[in-house]
Amino acid sequence: MLKYNILLKITGSIAAYKSAYLISRLMQDGHNIKVVATDSALQFIGEATLEGLTANPVYTDSFEQGKMMSHINLVKWADLTIVVPATANTINKLAAGVGDSLLTSLFLAHDFCKPYVIAPAMNTAMFNHPSTQSSLTKLVSWGVNVLPTGEGYLACGDYGRGKLLEPERIIEFIYNALKKNNNDKKILITAGGTKENIDGIRSITNISTGKTAAAIAQHFINKNYSVTYLHTPDAALPSGKYEDDQFQDFISLNDRIKELLTSDDFDLVIHNAAVSDYSLLEVETGAKIYAVPIKNKIDSSGDELILRLKKNFKIVERIKTYSRNKKLILVSFKFTNDAASEIQREKVEMLLKNSYSDFVVQNDFSDRIAGSKQTTFNLYDSKSKIDSFASSEELAAQLEQIIFIKDYLEAGK
Ligand SMILES: Cc1cc2nc3c(=O)[nH]c(=O)nc-3n(C[C@H](O)[C@H](O)[C@H](O)COP(=O)(O)O)c2cc1C
């Protein structure tokens, strides 16, 4: 087994004693453990136990002499961080971005390329409290791996949810998170608006900028997935390591998608490109008719210039048929124009049905703000609306969570 650096954070729950067993098991497997504890945690478990088990000092204080940069150095050191047990108080602080202790400051400096796991432990009422539930949802949307809680008798005498998961199951989760090599998951993301040539210098295009696709791609690139970014020459680009591929118009987009999907096993396609519904058939001006492709500049002396366009097929409806991997997951986008919610819903349902998309993201022209940034994304699957997101980043994190972390396909959808 590979040896990992595990940062184990303990907070003030009565279940804190179970972290001693967890540390002992992980140490026996040969990993390096460093413990960060809140002041409350040390009311429940002694520093001597933790230092004895890990052979490392326990970190508690942000301003301890000689350890002032712990909030950065420990993040760099750790391959995985786990908060176990995680109190309601700490969960709510993490979700609110509070950094009032070493433990919480470390989360603000967390590198989301590495797993961050939370194992909640609390009384049922604290667990069900709206603040705890909304904090957990928020943390999940940021890519935090929140472990389920057990159900059973709690220290307070109640029976219900909120019990810390059994240490053996926590260990399974830790190893799964460490094993997950996102590199083996291939994602194709299409971006930008097609540009249909009229002649050698003129073209018809749309308002797509590729900013949403670039932000989504950035999330998956940061998490080390194998991303192919198929984009128009003027689309926004992500940074980091990815396969760069380009298209210009409807035909070249269709050709590239087909080539990529038939020659390699992609796991996920996020089809965000804005595709022209029509392409040029011929141009009529004066008494002349020009057939496509028109290489030169069309003479502009005539009073009228008639463009005849032909309807294109829907590339999105062919994506699954092109794919060599028959388990491909397809996320498609429906851009509506000031549509009433029931019309938006109808359009989403039509797209889900015709394209066999697993998920559809609907966004509306009215939610486009200055800088051509889209602000509201509604995510649907074939059964219902899953949620709304205020940014492409939140949408990407949720897609990753549903598709890869919860293993959408393995879970039988
Ligand atoms: C005996 C006792 C047991 C507690 N158990 C829990 C618990 O299991 N989960 C929890 O969320 N809070 C629990 N609390 C409350 C927390 O200790 C309290 O909210 C504390 O401020 C948490 O601080 P921390 O999150 O910085 O560790 C308990 C308090 C006491 C006195």
The ligand as an SDF file (V2000), in Angstrom:
LIG
                    3D

 31 33  0  0  0  0  0  0  0  0999 V2000
  -20.3710   16.7770   26.6090 C   0  0  0  0  0  0  0  0  0  0  0  0
  -20.4980   17.5200   25.3070 C   0  0  0  0  0  0  0  0  0  0  0  0
  -20.6280   16.8060   24.1340 C   0  0  0  0  0  0  0  0  0  0  0  0
  -20.7500   17.4690   22.9110 C   0  0  0  0  0  0  0  0  0  0  0  0
  -20.8790   16.7150   21.7820 N   0  0  0  0  0  0  0  0  0  0  0  0
  -21.0410   17.3530   20.6140 C   0  0  0  0  0  0  0  0  0  0  0  0
  -21.1870   16.5920   19.4020 C   0  0  0  0  0  0  0  0  0  0  0  0
  -21.1450   15.3710   19.3840 O   0  0  0  0  0  0  0  0  0  0  0  0
  -21.3530   17.2620   18.2470 N   0  0  0  0  0  0  0  0  0  0  0  0
  -21.3970   18.6350   18.1980 C   0  0  0  0  0  0  0  0  0  0  0  0
  -21.6070   19.1720   17.1060 O   0  0  0  0  0  0  0  0  0  0  0  0
  -21.2300   19.3680   19.3150 N   0  0  0  0  0  0  0  0  0  0  0  0
  -21.0590   18.7780   20.5070 C   0  0  0  0  0  0  0  0  0  0  0  0
  -20.9050   19.5090   21.6460 N   0  0  0  0  0  0  0  0  0  0  0  0
  -20.8720   20.9770   21.5420 C   0  0  0  0  0  0  0  0  0  0  0  0
  -19.5130   21.4620   21.0580 C   0  0  0  0  0  0  0  0  0  0  0  0
  -18.4780   20.9660   21.8880 O   0  0  0  0  0  0  0  0  0  0  0  0
  -19.4830   22.9950   20.9960 C   0  0  0  0  0  0  0  0  0  0  0  0
  -20.3880   23.4530   20.0160 O   0  0  0  0  0  0  0  0  0  0  0  0
  -18.0970   23.5120   20.7420 C   0  0  0  0  0  0  0  0  0  0  0  0
  -18.1370   24.9220   20.6820 O   0  0  0  0  0  0  0  0  0  0  0  0
  -17.5230   22.9960   19.4710 C   0  0  0  0  0  0  0  0  0  0  0  0
  -16.2730   23.5930   19.1900 O   0  0  0  0  0  0  0  0  0  0  0  0
  -15.3750   23.2060   17.9570 P   0  0  0  0  0  0  0  0  0  0  0  0
  -16.3020   23.0130   16.8050 O   0  0  0  0  0  0  0  0  0  0  0  0
  -14.4680   24.3600   17.7830 O   0  0  0  0  0  0  0  0  0  0  0  0
  -14.6230   21.9760   18.3190 O   0  0  0  0  0  0  0  0  0  0  0  0
  -20.7560   18.8850   22.8780 C   0  0  0  0  0  0  0  0  0  0  0  0
  -20.5930   19.5910   24.0540 C   0  0  0  0  0  0  0  0  0  0  0  0
  -20.4660   18.9230   25.2750 C   0  0  0  0  0  0  0  0  0  0  0  0
  -20.2870   19.7360   26.5380 C   0  0  0  0  0  0  0  0  0  0  0  0
  1  2  1  0
  2  3  1  0
  2 30  2  0
  3  4  2  0
  4  5  1  0
  4 28  1  0
  5  6  2  0
  6  7  1  0
  6 13  1  0
  7  8  2  0
  7  9  1  0
  9 10  1  0
 10 11  2  0
 10 12  1  0
 12 13  2  0
 13 14  1  0
 14 15  1  0
 14 28  1  0
 15 16  1  0
 16 17  1  0
 16 18  1  0
 18 19  1  0
 18 20  1  0
 20 21  1  0
 20 22  1  0
 22 23  1  0
 23 24  1  0
 24 25  2  0
 24 26  1  0
 24 27  1  0
 28 29  2  0
 29 30  1  0
 30 31  1  0
M  END
$$$$
